[in-house]
Every structure is written in structure tokens, then in C-alpha cells.
């Protein structure tokens, strides 16, 4: 099973960046849309990884959420 993760980084100036690992296809937009809305939908740039261009499988539909301490 492929591990799917969302990494959130906030730099010293307050700029927020989201990075997804193990997520294939356009499902990344479904995963990040609520986070983007909470952040005011101020998207300055999108970079797509090679996984974006891959087709998702049935197993890729579930994303467990874990808090990093």
C-alpha cells in the first residue's frame, strides 16, 4: 500500500506551502481544497510532481490524517 501524506510548511515570513507525497492524479486538488480555503485561497504558485500525471488506483482514494508532534 502506498503511503499518502500532506506536508504543511510555514516559513518565518508566514508563507505557507503544501506538499503531497504518494498522491496520484487530480485527487490532490480534492485533498488540499479545504486547507487552501482555510488559508484564504491565496495560491501564488502550483508545482506538479510526476505523481500528478499518474492515474490513481482504487487504493489511492483514502488519505489517513496524522498529526506530527
Residue, then its C-alpha position, 0 to 999 in steps of 0.5 A: x500500500x502506498x503511503x499518502x501524506x500532506x506536508x504543511x510548511x510555514x516559513x518565518x515570513x508566514x508563507x505557507x506551502x503544501x506538499x503531497x507525497x504518494x498522491x496520484x492524479x487530480x485527487x490532490x486538488x480534492x485533498x488540499x481544497x479545504x486547507x487552501x480555503x482555510x488559508x484564504x485561497x491565496x495560491x501564488x504558485x502550483x508545482x506538479x510532481x510526476x505523481x500528478x500525471x499518474x492515474x490513481x488506483x482504487x487504493x489511492x482514494x483514502x488519505x489517513x490524517x496524522x498529526x506530527x508532534 
